[in-house]
Each structure stands twice: as C-alpha cells, then as structure tokens.
Amino acid sequence: MSQAATRRILLALASPDPGAGLLEAVSRLLEASQAAELRALFIEDANLLRLAGLPFAREVGVVSAMERLLSTAQVERALRTQAAHAERLLAEAFGKSGTPFSFQVVRGTVLAVAMEWALEADVLVLGDAGAQRLSLPKAGLSARAPRRKNGGRPALLLVADDSPATRRALQLTAELAQLSAIPVNVVLLVDDDETFARLRDWVVANLPLPPGEVRCEQRLGRDWRGLPHLLSHARPGALIVPVLADAEGLRTLLDAWGRVNCYLFLVR
Amino acid sequence: MNDTNKFKNLDEQAGQRSPEAIGEPVPEPDAASLPRRVGETVSESPAAVQAVEMVATAEEASHLPVPELAAERLRHRCDPALFAFETTSELEDLADPLGQQRAVDAVRFGVEIDGPGYNLFVLGPSGVGKRSLVSRVLDREARQRPAPYDWCYVNNFEQPSRPIVLQLPAGRGKPFARAVRHLVDELRQAVPAAFDSDEYRGRREQVDGEFGEREAEAFNALGHDAEAQGIALLRTPSGFGLAPVKNGEVITPDEYEKLPDEEKTRLAGELEILHAKLAKIIRQLPQWAREKRERIKALNREFTLLAVEQLVEEVRQAYADLPAVLTFLEALHQDVIENGAAFRKGQEGGGAPGEEWSEINSPFRRYEVNLLVDNGEPLSAPVTYLDHPTYQNLVGRVEHRERMGALFTDFTLIKAGALHRANGGYLILDARKLLTQPFAWDALKRALDSRHVRPDSIGQVLSLTSTFSLEPEPIPLDVKVVLLGERIIYYLLLELDPDFGELFKVVADFEDSIDRDADSAHLYARLAATVGRREKLLPFRRDAVARLVERSTRLAEDAEKLSTHVQPLVDLMRESDYWARQERQELVTGEHVEQAVAAQRKRVDRIRERVHEAILRGTLLIDTQDARVGQINGLSVRDMRNFRFGQPTRITATVRVGEGEVIDIQREVELGGAVHSKGVMILSSFLAMRYSSETPLSLTATLVFEQTYDMVEGDSASLAELCALLSALGGIPIRQSFAVTGSVDQYGQVQAIGGVNEKIEGFFDICQARGLTGEQGVLIPAANVKHLMLREDVVEAVAAGRFHVHAVATVDEAIELLTGLPAGEPDEQGLVKPGTVNFIVASRLADLTSIRKSFASEIAIARKKEQ
C-alpha cells in the first residue's frame, strides 16, 4: 500500500485545555505531512446554552457541591473565555514552530460537529483532556459516559477494516506510536482469515514498534455495534478509526467514544 | 676599689685653673681648654696641636696598649685531617637529630604518655629538623598502634538537619557505604518491578475499579434516574447541571414554555430531587478520593515492604555486630516503605533509573552514607600534617550547593577536617600558621578541651549567613596534637593564654647549637652523609665536610659551636652538589662548598654592594684615615632575613655647657629603639660617675648616627658613642682608620654584641676597596673573641699585617687605641697624670662647671644691683 498525503487536519475541542499530549500529537502529524493545513474548532456546547436559557437553570459546583443559578449570559461569557484560552494555547503550541492554523468557534454538539466535519478533513481529531484530568464526565457530551478507569498501560487502539482509509489510519497510528512509545492494539473488522492474515502482516510491517508491542485481533464483520463494548474494555489512550461512510456507523462510533475518555482520530 | 673613686680628685687637680668659689670672677680659659667643634680637623685647629702631638708621639712609639688578635684566633678552622674517612659515602646515617637528645626524649615522652592535655609543643627555630624528628617518632609510634574507627555521617530521617554519626571498625566504613548504595540500587530495581507486576496491577485496578465504579455507579444511577424523568446530566463550566431533554437534546426555552404547567411542575420537582442527589454525590467525591488514596497507600506499602524486606535483611546480617548501624538500617527501611514513591518513579517514567546519586535533586541522596573518615588503609594510627590550618580545614565544614537560586545542604556535604582524619592518631600543626588563621586556635582548643569535634560552617558560627545549615552529631575526639613553633610563640602563648598550659603539657625544646669538638664534628659529618643520601647528592670529600663544619660554626655565630639548623646545611649541600656536577665531578670538594657559599652570598648581595658603593663614592661619609675630634666609625649590621652584612656608620658627638644631658638625636626623632636609648643613657651615667661624682655635670652633649634614615636599635654602638663623646669633650682626635663595636656598662666595661663577624667584614670590605694601609682595623669586645669566624680574606689580611682586630675589655683600652694617648690610670692618691685622656676630659668638664658657675654669679650680682 502506498502512503497517502494528509492535507487537512481538523482539531475539534470541547474544552479549553486540550492537553499537551494531544497538541504534541497534532504537531507531530503536521510535521510528518508538511503541506497539511490545521483548522481548529472550538465547540460551544449547544445543550449547555439551552440549559442556561431555561428558567430553572442551575449548576452544582464540582468542588463546593453548592447550587448556583445559571444564566445564558454567564454561560456564554464562560464559553467565550474558554474559547479564547484554547486559542491562546494553540497559538503557544504551534506558534513556536511557525505552523499556520485557523481557529473557529462553532456552536452545536460534539456529535453533530463531528458528523458534519468528518468528511471535510483528512484527519478529524477530537479530544477533551479537561474532563480526563478532572476524572469526571465530559462537559457537554454525555453525562452518562462511564469514566475512564486508571491503571494499566495505555495503548493506541486502531479499529480498521480493509477500506482505503485504513492505509492513512495506519500511517497516523505509526506516527502516534512513535511519538508516545506505547503499544498498539489493532482490531481488524474482516470476515475471512485470509484477509485478516494479510492485513495483520501489513500492519505489523508498517508499525515501527518492537515485537510484542503490536497486537492484532480479528472481529468478524463490519459491525460497529460492538464498538462500545470493545472500548469499555480496551480503555485506549487514543482511538484511531477510518471514517465510516455510513452515517449510522459513524453515529454509533461517536456515541461509543462519548462513553470513554480518550482522544479520537477519525481518518478519511 | 670602686672605679668611681679613681677620679675623685680630678676636679681638684683641674681646679688649679678653676674658680674656688661661686661669685668670683672667672679667669680667661687658656687656648688648650677651648672647646672643639665636631669634625674639626686637628691640623686646622691650633688648640688641638697638643693632642695631635700626643697622637704622633704614640705612633712614633709604635706601641698599641692592646695587642691585636693573632690571625689564627679569627677563624676556627676545621682540619680535614680530623676525619678518618675519605668521603661521606663511608659514613653511617645519623638516626637522631644532631645534639637534640633533650628534644628527642621529650617528643618520645609526649607521644607515649596518655592522658588529657598531654599534647606537645615542639619549639625551636625553623630549619632545625623539628618536623622531620616529630614525623619520624610519630610514624614509628603510629605503626605500633591499631587503626582507629571509620566515621560516617548518615541521614537523620526524623530530623534531617541533625545528621547522625556512625562509628565502624577501621576498614568497614567503605564496604558499608558501598553496601547501602548497592541496597538502594537494588531497591530501585526491585520496587518498580514489584509495582510493575501483574499482581500489583491487578490489585491496583481493583482499587481503581472499585472507586471508579462507585463514582460511576453514583453518576450512572443519577443519570438513569434523570433519564427516566426525561432529564440529562450536563457538565457546566464550573460543575454539573440538569436539563430536560427531547430526542437527545436539551429542550429550548420556547419548548419549555409550551409545556403544560403540570409537566413544568413535575420537572421542577424532579429537578429539585436530582439536584439534591447530585450535590450529595459531589460532596461524597472528596471522601471517596481520600479513601482511595488510603487504600492505594496501604497497597503500596505492602508491595514496597515485599521488595525491601529481604534486601535490607541481607545488609542487616552483615552488620549485626554494630547496633548503631542496625538502627540506621531500620530507619532506612521504614523510610523506604513510607516514601517509596521515589523508587516507583522509574516505573512511571519519572527518570529514576540512571539518575546520579550526586544530583542535588536525587531522591536517593537521603540514603547515602557519607564516609567521612576511612582508616582502612593502612591499618595503623594516622599521622596527619595540616599545612594550611584554617578553621574549616581543621574542624571540617558543611558545604552548600546552589539550587534554584538558594543555597542548599545536607549530610552528604559534610567534609572532614584534619581533626577527623587524625582522630585516634596524631595531628601535626605549625603554630604560627595556626595562630594566624582566624578562629582556628580557639577551635582547636575547644575540640581538645571538649574531646569532641563537629564540622561547622564559619559563616554559621559567626551568624554571617542565615541559610539553612546542619547541626551534625559531634564525633568523640582522641587525638594527640603536636604544635611546631618558635620559642617566642610558645612563651607568648604560655603568658597570654591560660588554657595553653593545660592543653600542651609537654614541651620539646630544640637546641640552636652544640659545642664544637672532634666528636661533634664527626657527628656533623654523619649528618651530612645522611642528608646527602636522602637528597641523592654526590658524596662529599672530607675537605668539603670540613668546610661544611666551618660554615655551620659561622651560622652559629660562635667559633666554639656548631649550628643544629639542618635546612641551611641541606641547601648548602644541594648547591655544592650542583657546582660539582657542573664540573662533571663525582665528588663534592671543599672548593665546591666555598663556591656555593660565595654564590649564595652573591645572589643576595645586591643591597650590600649598593651600600658599600655609596660609601666608596663618598655619598655616605666614612673616613678610613686621618683623625678627627668627636667623630668615630661605628659598626652596624643590616639584617635582610636571608642575608646579613656589616656597615660602618659615622657617629658624631658635640658638647657644650649644660645641665648634664646627653641628647640622643636618634631617640628625639623617634628613630632610636629602646635598647639604643638605654645605651646612650648609660653614657650619661658613666660620665657623671667617673668625672663629676661630686659636682654637677655641666654639659649638654649631642650624639647622632649620621646619614641614617631608618630605625637604629641595639646598644652595640655605645662604646663608639662614648669614645666620640670623650673625644669631643677633650678635643682629642680619634683615628678614623678604626671602627668600633661594643656596648659599655656604667663603669666602662665593654660588653659582648651580636653580628661581630659581619661588622668586621663590613669595615674590612670598605678599607680593602680603598686600599689597605696597614693602619686599619676594628675594635671589638673581648667577650666576642670566641664568636669570631671571619672570612678567609680577612684572616689573610690580618696575618699579613694589613688589617687589625683588637679585643678591648674597657673603654680605657679602646680610647687609648683610638687616640694614641694613655687613658690615665689614677695613682695611689687617685690622681691621673696630665696629658692623659682622663685628665683632659676631667679638666674640660671642670671648665664647663666653672663657666656655668660664672654665669650663675653674674646673674646673682645683676639681681643684687637691681634690688
């Protein structure tokens, strides 16, 4: 398989602090593909704004456990502050290397933004280190998301099939593995053993990791519905997935990702 | 018979020309009694004709009242035939220092005796071999004594600012330090390995999972309760919020407004309940986090203990005989368990593996063993010489390092001092160096008195710094201190420091010189042989040894002594060896020694040459012929520390009517020392006692060292000053071909002085440069004859009659030599003959008294008339 050039990277942020690890990973991606363009989106959670507009809107402080009234103006101000902070962080992270990037604030839900922008970029990066650091549910995504359990060595999880986007996903996985020096688990969604063996060999040959640091696993069929279960057990540090063509599959994927706390790289 | 009485009738004799009573007119003095001016040449002064004639008469008689010294008395030669060897290679080494038996016995006694305060002070001038003797005795004694303990400082885990000291048998300190470092290195591997095990991970995941699930369940339960009521839990900027949802999205305010009132009421009630539950969960979070930390801590302790126990036990068994070490190991064990995070950092990527112990930030420094004193090699008592005895070199120091702009220290930065290294053995110190270092003497006394030593920071002691410092546990001290110093230091300490006598009870006093005889000359030859072998010099032929003996005698400033100073001998032998090798000789001969002596002198001779040049060119005025009134050649010695030389100095005297004062101009302008002033005052007393014991001394005399511009000290010129004074009083010229040295007492006895050889040689050099006339010579005290060890060229000149050395015992002998007139011995009636020096001087003094009386009577008559 030949390498495909990455031209546009989209970084979608739902919290003011994406985390140094994510920014480093994106920076590395940009270095690897010199011609790539970085576009950053700060997502103002629409659900949060709606909550603030309700007459009984309140929040319970995460430290004080005290109830406070919420207003739209207050939430908008907080979101603007968060967006400015995120932009400043990005400028610091990429300004040193002179990497040009654009910054845009959009309003919606992470799911909706991801659905909308997934096909616009070669790589869509979603991250929320703020929630991870606080070890609390992600803001604005889903309050029902199970919290990521600590312990064990984090790994990259590449969930791939034999689609053309897998090639670029593997390339990205190799970059991230080299950057973070962590093991890679690969789940191949293929029907037959022959395809699995071929893809496995290809994966092992293309990942710059010592033997034992790459584990391949076969899952029968391209059924993405098993992904939530897979993620809840694998607890990856980052999830790399080729963009799914069908909207339902993508929605399932994003919903499953929303229940864990890890970075998501959607590769087209 | 008292000398004073000899001249009791001189006034009466002279009184034949003196007024008998006060108030009578004073007759005109005759020409011969007119006062003479200082320096007045006799040939220009008619009044001095009589004196000149008297000198001429004496010269014609060719009779000197004091015979000159024979040449053989001027230098105590060493005959090479005295030695039974050809070269020093045939001689055995000298085991003990030459002539220092008293000091050797004292040092041995001081070294062997035990007890507090039995420290030694070895006194004597530098270069006599104090240090080499002490080192030799101490080395011998130290070899027979067991090696003392090793000393280590370790961390005090309870109070890091008070490091703990560990005492280990000699040679076990280094293995112990190595064992502890090895233990910690092992722990750095074992602890992360234990934490990296599947078992630990599983147990940790259990804890994480348990608490994670507890939290998740709480939020999930809340989420489910909320979802069941059509409400979602959202993360807000500062916490959590609850909102009704429709199709997975929060309803808008418009949608809410359109809801029936019942629904709104229901939602409000549900939200109230859910908010209360949410607040309750959040309030529980810190408690759960605390519980989790405790569980993880206990788990970590359990796994650390598993990793540590066996490794520590192995070290414990190796040091089971040392309770203090076991106590430390137990403290280390507990600390590792309590603070095991440092060891786990390696596992978590914190950079512990490979981290250097010495790094100031290394978490493992706290476990290091600071081996302060290692007595493992050799296994005997230490003998330490501290060349630079500063406070901190003596008692040790606590160093600091910079960290983040601040000064930091810990027990690993404690450095041993000489007292630590010498503990259980001997410490040799130079007293002068010790006393010139601030606080060092007090620190030494404190340590000896308390018998403890503790490393300290001088800044801390003086409260000069406020940075963090340590209070290390003091170390018991058992050391014998040997101070080496000059006598003056010993006696000053004894006088001024009340503690000194208690702390340094043994004194070893080195001799400066020994009697010179055949036996001692032979011992000196063996000393030269010993030095030659030690310094790997060529063998010295016996004539060379004879020259060394003569040189030693010269250094002793006594023809009957040998100097015990070894260092000048070593230097001279080295330099003689150099000259012999320059000539590619295999033996050092007497000529080489003489060459070395001459070269030594030449190297440091520049100032002497300049001074003598100034005399020869007439810049410094010194006459070496003719005769002058009130003027004499004195002799002084300039001491340049590495070289001394003699220099003639013109001394002049004037007299006039006065009230018995002898004015020392040197003292008046504060260029004369106390001893010099004393000498001048003795002159005044001599004059009064001899010539004017029953009448007022009616003169004012002035004495000065001409052309001197720095301090004059010593009384060795008092004989010359007295002769100049007598010359001025009597108007009797003094031969300038002589120079004079010697001090006098109140009765005119001449006393010994120092530097006699240099003084004679100094005048000889000037005379020789101008041309020896056969008239020139030097007058020295008879008591100094035994000190004569003159240069060969001076001795040869005397032998040839071209220069003379006279030894005088009294001022009368001196004045006769200088003036050619008899001094004038009183006869049985106590009268001296006219024409003698004493007669002339007494007459002159009587005249001065008459003049003074006449002034007094004129004043009395004038007052009567006024009345």
Contacts between the chains, C-beta under 8 A, distances in Angstrom:
chain1	res1	chain2	res2	distance
A	45	B	234	7.7
A	46	B	249	7.5
A	46	B	250	7.9
A	47	B	232	7.4
A	47	B	234	5.8
A	47	B	243	7.1
A	47	B	249	6.2
A	47	B	250	4.3
A	48	B	234	5.9
A	48	B	235	7.9
A	48	B	236	6.3
A	48	B	241	7.6
A	48	B	250	7.9
A	50	B	243	6.8
A	50	B	249	7.4
A	50	B	250	4.0
A	50	B	251	6.8
A	50	B	252	5.4
A	50	B	253	7.4
A	51	B	234	5.8
A	51	B	236	7.5
A	51	B	241	5.2
A	51	B	243	4.0
A	51	B	250	5.3
A	53	B	252	6.8
A	53	B	253	4.2
A	54	B	243	6.3
A	54	B	244	7.7
A	54	B	250	7.9
A	54	B	251	7.6
A	54	B	253	5.8
A	54	B	256	5.6
A	55	B	253	7.4
A	55	B	256	7.3
A	56	B	267	7.9
A	56	B	268	6.1
A	56	B	271	6.1
A	57	B	241	6.7
A	57	B	243	7.4
A	58	B	241	6.4
A	58	B	242	7.7
A	58	B	271	7.9
A	58	B	275	6.4
A	59	B	236	4.1
A	59	B	237	7.9
A	59	B	238	6.2
A	59	B	239	4.4
A	59	B	240	6.2
A	59	B	241	4.4
A	60	B	239	5.0
A	60	B	240	5.2
A	60	B	241	7.5
A	60	B	275	6.2
A	60	B	278	4.9
A	60	B	279	5.1
A	60	B	282	5.8
A	61	B	238	5.8
A	61	B	239	4.4
A	61	B	282	7.5
A	62	B	238	6.6
A	62	B	239	4.4
A	62	B	240	6.8
A	62	B	282	6.4
A	65	B	279	4.7
A	65	B	280	7.9
A	65	B	282	4.1
A	65	B	283	4.4
A	66	B	279	7.6
A	67	B	275	6.0
A	67	B	279	6.6
A	68	B	238	7.6
A	68	B	239	7.7
A	70	B	236	6.6
A	70	B	241	6.3
A	75	B	236	7.3
A	75	B	237	6.8
A	78	B	237	3.8
A	78	B	238	7.6
A	79	B	237	7.3
A	82	B	237	7.0
A	109	B	249	7.2
A	131	B	235	7.1
A	136	B	235	7.1
A	137	B	219	6.4
A	137	B	233	7.2
A	137	B	235	5.8
A	137	B	240	7.9
A	138	B	235	6.2
A	139	B	234	7.4
A	139	B	235	3.1
A	139	B	236	7.1
A	139	B	237	7.7
A	140	B	234	6.4
A	140	B	235	5.9
A	141	B	235	7.6
A	142	B	232	7.9
A	143	B	219	7.1
A	143	B	223	5.4
A	143	B	226	7.7
A	143	B	232	5.9
A	143	B	233	3.0
A	143	B	234	5.8
A	143	B	235	6.9
A	143	B	240	7.2
A	144	B	219	7.9
A	144	B	220	6.6
A	144	B	223	4.3
A	144	B	224	7.8
A	144	B	227	7.2
A	144	B	233	7.1
A	146	B	216	5.3
A	146	B	220	7.3
A	147	B	212	5.9
A	147	B	215	6.4
A	147	B	216	5.3
A	147	B	219	7.6
A	149	B	205	7.2
A	149	B	208	5.6
A	149	B	209	5.8
A	149	B	212	4.8
A	150	B	208	4.7
A	150	B	212	7.3
A	151	B	201	6.3
A	151	B	204	5.2
A	151	B	205	4.3
A	151	B	208	4.7
A	151	B	209	7.8
A	152	B	201	6.3
A	152	B	205	6.6
